[in-house]
């Protein structure tokens, strides 16, 4: 039980460290307005990312903010390869 708590804390610390180095301002390349930039900042807060039950909704929120809703996730293990 204690080991599990230590590992969980370590994971949280790693996420927080990653978020401290995240340059949300780089998304200005998408020519986002102030409202969209604020939405991204909120999306990348540790408290928001910690809501694992919302992880799929957060992906959709991210795509919506950037205006790339038509983009979809492709998992390599779900692809069918055809021989020519």
C-alpha positions as CSV (number, residue, x, y, z in Angstrom):
1,X,0.0,0.0,0.0
2,X,2.8,2.4,0.9
3,X,4.7,1.6,-2.3
4,X,1.6,2.3,-4.3
5,X,1.1,5.7,-2.7
6,X,4.8,6.5,-3.3
7,X,4.5,5.5,-7.0
8,X,1.3,7.6,-7.4
9,X,2.9,10.6,-5.8
10,X,5.9,10.2,-8.1
11,X,3.6,10.1,-11.1
12,X,1.9,13.3,-9.9
13,X,5.2,15.0,-9.3
14,X,6.3,14.0,-12.9
15,X,3.2,15.5,-14.4
16,X,3.6,18.7,-12.4
17,X,7.2,19.0,-13.5
18,X,6.2,18.4,-17.2
19,X,3.5,21.1,-16.9
20,X,5.9,23.6,-15.4
21,X,8.0,23.3,-18.6
22,X,5.1,23.3,-21.0
23,X,5.1,26.5,-23.2
24,X,1.3,27.0,-23.8
25,X,2.2,30.2,-25.5
26,X,3.7,28.2,-28.4
27,X,0.1,27.4,-29.4
28,X,-0.2,31.0,-30.5
29,X,1.1,29.7,-33.8
30,X,-2.5,28.5,-34.4
31,X,-3.5,32.2,-34.3
32,X,-5.7,31.6,-31.3
33,X,-7.5,34.4,-29.5
34,X,-7.2,35.3,-25.9
35,X,-10.2,33.2,-24.9
36,X,-8.8,30.1,-26.6
37,X,-5.4,30.6,-25.0
38,X,-7.0,30.8,-21.6
39,X,-8.9,27.6,-22.3
40,X,-5.7,25.9,-23.2
41,X,-4.0,27.2,-20.0
42,X,-6.9,25.7,-18.0
43,X,-6.8,22.5,-19.9
44,X,-3.1,22.1,-19.1
45,X,-3.5,22.7,-15.3
46,X,-2.6,19.7,-13.1
47,X,-6.0,19.7,-11.6
48,X,-7.6,19.4,-15.0
49,X,-5.3,16.7,-16.2
50,X,-5.8,14.8,-13.0
51,X,-9.4,14.2,-14.0
52,X,-8.6,10.9,-15.7
53,X,-12.3,10.1,-16.1
54,X,-12.5,13.1,-18.5
55,X,-9.4,12.2,-20.5
56,X,-11.3,11.5,-23.8
57,X,-13.4,14.7,-23.3
58,X,-10.2,16.7,-22.7
59,X,-8.8,15.4,-26.0
60,X,-12.0,16.6,-27.7
61,X,-11.8,20.0,-25.9
62,X,-8.2,20.3,-27.1
63,X,-9.1,19.7,-30.7
64,X,-12.0,22.1,-30.5
65,X,-9.9,24.9,-29.0
66,X,-7.4,24.4,-31.8
67,X,-10.1,24.1,-34.5
68,X,-9.0,20.7,-35.6
69,X,-12.1,18.7,-34.7
70,X,-11.8,16.6,-37.8
71,X,-8.5,15.2,-36.6
72,X,-8.9,11.7,-35.1
73,X,-6.6,9.5,-33.1
74,X,-5.1,6.4,-34.8
75,X,-3.7,3.6,-32.8
76,X,-1.1,1.5,-34.6
77,X,-2.4,-1.7,-33.0
78,X,-5.8,-1.0,-34.5
79,X,-4.6,-0.6,-38.1
80,X,-5.0,-3.3,-40.6
81,X,-2.1,-3.7,-43.0
82,X,-2.8,-4.9,-46.5
83,X,-0.2,-6.5,-48.7
84,X,-0.1,-5.2,-52.2
